Amino acid sequence: MAEYVRGKILGGMLAKALNLPKNTKSFELRCAMNEIVTVKCEYFPDMDGIQKVIPVIKEYCLCDKDEVGQKEDDVNLLKTYIKGLESDLKAYKELAIINNGKSAEGKEN
């Protein structure tokens, strides 16, 4: 009878072999004939990284060069996005406190 391997077990081994970030949520490994191997990785950034991003986003407003007239709408959208990031940061901090430094698998970091 065939034995099935769960993604968590094999994924953990592959993530370690590929030297992916310790807070990796998921990743896709693509191997196609006559193409380079690609890895798409989704991970939770460290707190320092999150805190460094927020001031950068607050400083700049990216907009389409053809839609400069809609700058006020873009600024309001950006403010809403920043509030969402700050809310996510708060939830991430609470999750870090709850997990007390443990990874998603329950192992000490």
Stockholm file with secondary structure:
# STOCKHOLM 1.0

chainA/1-109         MAEYVRGKILGGMLAKALNLPKNTKSFELRCAMNEIVTVKCEYFPDMDGIQKVIPVIKEYCLCDKDEVGQKEDDVNLLKTYIKGLESDLKAYKELAIINNGKSAEGKEN
#=GR chainA/1-109 SS CCCCCCHHHHHHHHHHHTTCCTTEEEEEEECCTTSCCEEEEEECCCHHHHHHHHHHHHHCCCCCGGGGGGHHHHHHHHHHHHHHHHHHHHHHHHHHHHHTTBCTTSCBC
#=GC SS_cons         CCCCCCHHHHHHHHHHHTTCCTTEEEEEEECCTTSCCEEEEEECCCHHHHHHHHHHHHHCCCCCGGGGGGHHHHHHHHHHHHHHHHHHHHHHHHHHHHHTTBCTTSCBC
//
